[in-house]
Amino acid sequence: MSHGAACEVAILGAGPYGLSAAAHLRAAGVETRIFGEAMRFWESRMPRGMCLRSSWEASHVAHPDRALTLDDYEQAHRVELSKPIPLDDFIRYGRWYQARVAPDLDPRRIERIEARPDGFRLELEDGEPLRARRVVVAAGIASFVHRPPIFDGLPLELVSHSSDHRDFAPFRGREVVIVGAGQSALESAALLREAGAEVEVLARGPNVIWLDQRAGWLKSRYNPLKRLLYPPTDVGPPGLNLIVATPALFRHLPSSWQKWIAYRSIRPAGAGWLVPRMNGVQITVGRNVTRATILDGRVALELDDATVRRPDHVLLATGYRVDVSRYRFLAPEILSSVRCVDGYPLLGAGFESTVPGLHFLGAPAARSFGPVCRFVSGTTYMGRKLTKAIVGGKRKERAELGSDSPGLTVADRPVAFNAPGPGRPRPPGTS
């Protein structure tokens, strides 16, 4: 590694995946720097009043010692969180976790990453350079907002994405049409209605799918069958959820199987606990928008049944589509070397891309390791396997160069990070 500011691993992003990766790597003695604002996406791109759809067990940010869980957070603060978990409580939990595993979190943005023969060169927002042997991209999905082409060119004040709003109070007394039928669409509809808006949900499918409405006794914590039928990852219907909870298995399935399992596991659906809050929300199913224009200061939506809607505002709850080329911090030469399928990087062991030393966590890993990578519960698998791959790579490199090689710098020697909080760092090589 060249002289100057350097580290073994640089992590971009301080959401659940970035924080969990830092906790695992540091516990294994890997020198790690992490950049970003803790839980920023959750705070700035999700609406107040929202609750997590995932279950309690599936919402812990993974720690190598199975510490710093939601239960630990409750005990530390002498509080009892509601279930489902309110967004603001989860944000506070994430920042509590961050204070214990990464109190040195650097809030600066990484503006650019370039490949070098000895690793990577990173440029921070204030111009400071940094060199890293490896880079872990845990930058989330904010760059992947999907806005259907039919709405191209329409002004944001009339047609916006669900991630554009933190507060729905300004919509009081206004007519809003929501395009979509997933959790974001349905919860936004409930929140808008509660804020005093008139709301209609337009769904392409023949019906709206509500989760957790059947066989509730099977999910009871007292049921011995629960672990067999419902792994704690809480992603996918019974049967498929066992495959999704085993990313190493998903990775080796035929591509056609992977696509079908992924679709079945993350198709648009709403949490059952939303149903009582949908009173007053009109839901229209089996309809597509064929044309969208602006007429007399309002949006005109033409549907495939020849009807027209004229709302004050259209909210696109149309989700996100991964395309790592939209990560502007990756230099063009890196992007041209990352092999992708449909925007997803193809990843090997340790979530390493075709650019050696460049790893992707979270949603970008879903094409290779399955839909669990889109949820907080995926941090358990990803943190463990990322660490195993990096520690193993360091050992192999040392064996090839020799432990006393003059070419190694301080960045090549494990430095334990003794963060405050429960648990002791594990020795290198454990996972």
C-alpha positions in Angstrom: 0.0 0.0 0.0 1.3 3.5 -0.9 2.2 6.0 1.7 -0.5 8.4 3.0 -3.9 7.9 4.7 -4.8 4.3 4.3 -6.8 1.5 5.7 -7.5 -2.2 5.1 -11.2 -1.9 4.4 -13.4 1.2 3.7 -17.1 0.8 4.1 -19.5 3.2 2.3 -22.8 3.5 4.0 -23.9 3.5 7.7 -27.3 1.8 7.5 -27.9 -1.7 8.9 -25.6 -3.4 6.4 -22.7 -1.0 6.7 -22.9 -0.9 10.5 -23.1 -4.7 10.7 -20.2 -5.2 8.4 -18.1 -2.8 10.5 -19.0 -4.7 13.7 -18.1 -8.1 12.2 -14.8 -6.9 10.5 -13.6 -5.1 13.6 -14.4 -8.0 15.9 -12.2 -10.1 13.6 -9.3 -7.6 13.9 -9.6 -6.0 10.5 -8.7 -2.4 10.3 -11.9 -0.7 9.0 -13.1 2.8 8.3 -16.8 3.5 7.7 -18.3 6.6 6.0 -21.8 8.0 6.0 -24.5 9.3 8.3 -26.0 6.7 10.5 -29.5 5.6 9.3 -29.7 8.6 6.9 -31.9 6.9 4.3 -34.3 5.6 6.9 -34.7 9.1 8.4 -34.8 11.2 5.2 -36.6 9.0 2.7 -39.3 7.2 4.7 -42.4 8.9 6.1 -43.1 9.6 9.8 -45.6 7.2 11.3 -44.3 4.3 9.2 -43.7 0.9 10.9 -41.4 -1.9 9.8 -43.2 -4.7 8.0 -40.6 -7.2 9.1 -41.1 -9.1 12.4 -39.2 -8.4 15.6 -36.7 -11.3 15.1 -36.0 -10.2 11.5 -35.2 -6.6 12.5 -32.1 -7.0 14.6 -29.0 -5.6 13.1 -26.6 -8.5 13.2 -23.6 -8.5 15.5 -20.8 -11.1 15.6 -21.6 -11.9 19.3 -25.4 -11.8 18.7 -25.4 -8.7 20.9 -26.9 -5.3 20.4 -30.3 -6.6 19.5 -33.6 -4.8 19.8 -34.1 -6.6 23.1 -30.8 -5.3 24.4 -31.8 -1.8 23.3 -35.1 -2.1 25.2 -33.2 -3.2 28.3 -30.6 -0.4 28.0 -33.2 2.3 27.7 -35.8 0.6 30.0 -38.5 1.0 27.3 -40.8 -1.4 25.5 -41.0 -0.8 21.8 -44.3 -1.3 20.0 -44.9 -4.1 17.5 -44.9 -3.5 14.6 -41.7 -1.5 15.2 -42.2 2.3 14.6 -39.8 3.8 12.1 -38.5 6.4 14.5 -37.7 3.8 17.2 -35.8 1.7 14.7 -33.8 4.8 13.7 -32.9 5.4 17.3 -32.0 1.7 17.7 -29.7 1.9 14.6 -27.9 4.9 16.0 -27.5 3.3 19.4 -26.0 0.3 17.6 -23.7 2.6 15.7 -22.4 4.4 18.8 -21.2 1.0 20.1 -19.6 -0.5 17.1 -18.5 2.6 15.1 -18.3 5.6 17.4 -15.6 6.9 14.9 -18.1 6.9 12.0 -17.0 9.5 9.4 -20.0 11.4 8.1 -18.3 12.6 5.0 -19.5 11.4 1.6 -17.2 9.4 -0.7 -17.3 11.3 -4.0 -15.2 8.9 -6.1 -13.6 5.5 -6.0 -10.9 4.6 -8.5 -9.0 1.3 -8.8 -5.3 1.2 -8.3 -2.7 -1.6 -8.5 -2.5 -1.8 -4.7 -6.2 -1.4 -4.0 -8.4 1.7 -4.4 -8.2 5.4 -4.1 -11.1 7.2 -2.5 -11.8 10.9 -2.7 -13.9 12.4 0.2 -16.3 15.3 -0.3 -13.7 17.7 1.1 -11.1 16.5 -1.3 -9.1 14.4 1.2 -7.8 11.2 -0.5 -7.8 7.8 1.2 -6.3 4.5 0.1 -7.9 1.2 0.9 -7.1 -2.4 0.0 -10.8 -3.3 -0.1 -14.0 -1.3 -0.5 -17.4 -2.5 0.8 -20.3 -0.7 -0.9 -23.3 -0.7 1.5 -24.7 2.5 0.0 -28.4 1.4 0.1 -31.1 2.0 -2.5 -31.6 5.7 -2.7 -29.9 5.8 -6.1 -32.3 3.2 -7.5 -35.6 5.0 -7.3 -37.9 3.7 -10.0 -40.1 6.1 -11.8 -42.1 4.5 -14.7 -41.3 6.1 -18.1 -44.9 7.1 -18.6 -44.4 9.8 -16.0 -41.2 11.2 -17.5 -41.2 14.9 -17.7 -44.0 15.5 -15.3 -43.2 18.0 -12.5 -42.2 16.7 -9.0 -44.8 18.9 -7.4 -47.5 17.0 -9.1 -46.0 13.5 -9.5 -43.5 12.3 -6.9 -42.0 9.1 -5.6 -43.0 7.7 -2.2 -39.4 8.2 -1.0 -39.7 11.9 -1.6 -41.8 12.5 1.5 -41.1 12.5 5.1 -44.4 14.2 6.1 -47.8 13.8 4.5 -49.4 16.7 6.4 -49.2 19.1 3.4 -51.6 16.8 1.5 -54.6 17.4 3.9 -57.7 18.1 1.8 -56.1 17.1 -1.5 -56.9 14.2 -3.8 -54.0 11.8 -4.2 -53.7 8.7 -6.5 -51.1 6.2 -5.5 -49.7 3.9 -8.1 -48.6 0.6 -6.6 -49.8 -2.3 -4.4 -46.9 -3.1 -2.1 -46.2 -2.1 1.5 -45.0 1.3 0.5 -48.2 2.1 -1.5 -50.6 0.7 1.1 -48.9 2.2 4.2 -48.6 5.6 2.4 -52.3 5.4 1.6 -53.1 4.8 5.3 -50.8 7.7 6.4 -52.2 10.0 3.8 -55.8 9.2 4.8 -54.9 9.8 8.4 -53.4 13.1 7.4 -56.7 14.1 5.8 -56.2 13.4 2.1 -58.6 11.7 -0.2 -56.8 8.6 -1.5 -57.2 6.0 -4.3 -54.7 3.2 -4.8 -54.3 1.9 -8.4 -53.0 -1.7 -8.5 -52.1 -3.6 -11.7 -52.8 -7.0 -10.1 -56.3 -8.6 -9.8 -56.2 -8.2 -6.0 -54.2 -6.8 -3.1 -52.2 -9.3 -1.1 -52.3 -9.0 2.7 -49.7 -10.9 4.7 -49.9 -12.6 8.1 -53.7 -13.1 8.0 -53.6 -16.9 8.1 -52.3 -19.5 10.5 -51.2 -17.0 13.1 -50.9 -19.7 15.7 -48.0 -21.2 13.6 -46.0 -18.1 14.2 -46.6 -18.1 18.0 -43.4 -18.0 19.9 -44.7 -21.0 21.9 -45.2 -23.2 18.9 -42.4 -25.8 18.4 -43.0 -25.9 14.7 -42.3 -22.2 14.3 -38.5 -22.6 13.7 -39.2 -25.3 11.1 -41.7 -23.4 9.1 -40.7 -19.8 9.7 -37.0 -19.0 9.9 -36.1 -15.7 11.6 -35.2 -14.1 8.3 -39.0 -13.7 7.7 -38.7 -13.4 3.9 -40.9 -15.5 1.6 -43.9 -17.8 1.9 -43.6 -21.1 3.8 -41.4 -23.5 2.0 -39.6 -20.9 -0.1 -38.6 -19.0 3.0 -36.3 -21.9 4.0 -34.5 -21.5 0.6 -34.3 -17.7 0.9 -32.9 -18.0 4.4 -30.0 -20.0 3.0 -28.3 -17.7 0.5 -25.5 -20.2 -0.2 -28.2 -22.6 -1.5 -30.0 -19.9 -3.5 -26.7 -18.9 -5.1 -26.3 -22.3 -6.8 -29.9 -22.7 -8.0 -30.6 -22.4 -11.8 -31.3 -18.8 -12.8 -34.9 -19.6 -13.7 -35.6 -21.0 -10.3 -33.9 -18.0 -8.6 -36.1 -15.5 -10.5 -39.3 -17.4 -9.6 -38.3 -17.8 -6.0 -37.4 -14.1 -5.8 -40.7 -13.0 -7.4 -42.8 -15.2 -5.1 -40.9 -13.9 -2.0 -41.0 -10.2 -2.6 -44.1 -9.7 -4.8 -46.2 -6.6 -3.8 -48.0 -7.2 -0.6 -49.1 -5.3 2.5 -48.8 -6.2 6.2 -52.0 -7.5 7.7 -51.9 -5.0 10.5 -52.6 -2.2 8.0 -56.0 -3.5 7.1 -57.9 -1.7 9.9 -56.2 1.6 8.9 -57.4 1.4 5.3 -61.0 2.6 6.0 -61.8 5.4 3.6 -59.1 4.4 1.1 -60.4 3.5 -2.3 -58.5 0.5 -3.9 -58.9 -0.1 -7.6 -57.4 -3.3 -8.9 -56.6 -4.7 -12.3 -55.9 -1.3 -13.8 -52.9 0.2 -15.7 -52.1 3.8 -16.4 -51.8 4.2 -20.2 -51.1 8.0 -20.3 -50.2 10.7 -17.9 -50.4 14.4 -18.7 -50.9 17.8 -17.0 -54.2 19.5 -17.6 -55.3 22.8 -15.9 -52.7 22.3 -13.2 -53.8 18.8 -12.3 -52.6 15.3 -13.3 -54.7 13.5 -15.9 -54.3 9.8 -15.7 -55.9 7.7 -18.5 -56.4 4.0 -17.5 -56.7 0.9 -19.7 -60.5 0.7 -19.1 -60.9 4.2 -20.8 -61.6 5.9 -17.5 -59.7 9.0 -16.3 -58.5 10.2 -12.9 -57.8 13.9 -12.2 -56.1 14.0 -8.8 -54.2 16.9 -7.3 -51.1 14.7 -6.9 -49.8 11.3 -8.0 -47.6 9.3 -5.6 -45.5 6.6 -7.3 -45.0 3.7 -4.9 -43.2 1.9 -7.6 -40.2 0.8 -5.7 -36.5 0.6 -6.7 -34.6 -1.1 -9.5 -31.0 -1.9 -8.8 -28.5 -0.6 -11.3 -25.0 -0.1 -9.8 -24.1 2.2 -12.7 -26.2 4.8 -10.9 -23.7 4.8 -8.0 -22.0 8.0 -9.1 -19.1 7.5 -6.8 -17.8 4.5 -8.9 -15.3 5.6 -11.6 -16.2 4.6 -15.2 -13.3 2.2 -15.4 -14.6 0.4 -12.4 -18.1 0.2 -13.7 -16.9 -1.1 -17.0 -15.1 -3.9 -15.1 -18.0 -4.9 -12.9 -19.9 -7.7 -14.6 -23.6 -7.2 -14.1 -26.9 -8.8 -15.1 -29.9 -6.4 -15.2 -28.0 -3.9 -13.2 -27.0 -6.3 -10.4 -23.3 -7.1 -9.9 -22.5 -10.8 -10.2 -20.9 -11.6 -6.9 -18.7 -14.4 -5.6 -17.6 -15.5 -2.2 -17.7 -12.7 0.3 -19.9 -10.7 -2.0 -16.9 -9.7 -4.1 -17.5 -8.4 -7.6 -15.5 -9.1 -10.7 -13.3 -6.1 -9.6 -11.0 -7.8 -7.0 -11.5 -6.2 -3.6 -14.8 -4.5 -4.4 -17.7 -5.9 -2.4 -21.4 -5.1 -2.5 -23.8 -5.6 0.3 -27.6 -5.1 0.6 -30.0 -5.0 -2.4 -27.2 -5.1 -5.1 -26.3 -8.6 -3.8 -29.9 -10.0 -4.3 -29.3 -11.2 -7.8 -26.5 -13.5 -6.6 -27.6 -14.4 -3.1 -31.4 -13.9 -3.0 -34.1 -11.6 -1.7 -33.0 -11.8 1.9 -30.3 -9.3 1.0 -33.0 -6.7 0.6 -34.0 -6.9 4.3 -32.3 -6.2 7.6 -32.4 -9.9 8.5 -29.8 -10.4 5.7 -27.1 -8.7 7.8 -26.6 -11.9 9.7 -25.4 -13.9 6.7 -23.6 -11.1 4.9 -21.6 -9.8 7.9 -20.4 -13.3 8.7 -19.5 -14.3 5.1 -17.9 -11.0 4.2 -15.6 -11.2 7.2 -14.7 -14.8 6.5 -13.7 -14.0 3.0 -11.6 -10.9 3.9 -9.8 -12.5 6.8 -9.1 -15.6 4.6 -7.8 -13.3 1.8 -5.5 -11.6 4.2 -4.1 -14.9 5.5 -3.5 -16.2 1.9 -1.7 -12.9 1.0 0.5 -13.2 4.0 1.4 -16.8 3.2 2.4 -15.8 -0.3 4.4 -12.7 0.8 5.8 -13.9 4.1 4.9 -12.5 7.4 8.1 -10.3 7.5 7.7 -9.0 4.0 8.9 -5.3 3.9 6.1 -4.6 1.4 3.4 -4.8 4.0 2.4 -1.7 5.9 0.5 -1.1 9.1 -2.8 -1.4 7.1 -1.9 -5.1 6.5 -1.7 -5.9 10.2 -5.0 -6.7 12.1 -5.9 -3.9 14.5 -8.6 -4.9 17.0 -11.2 -2.3 17.6 -12.3 -2.4 21.2 -15.6 -0.7 20.9 -17.7 -0.2 24.1 -20.6 -2.4 24.7 -21.3 -6.0 25.3 -19.4 -8.9 23.8 -15.7 -9.4 23.2 -14.0 -9.3 19.8 -13.6 -12.7 18.2 -10.2 -13.9 17.1 -9.4 -13.6 13.4 -10.8 -16.4 11.3 -14.0 -17.0 13.2 -17.4 -16.4 11.5 
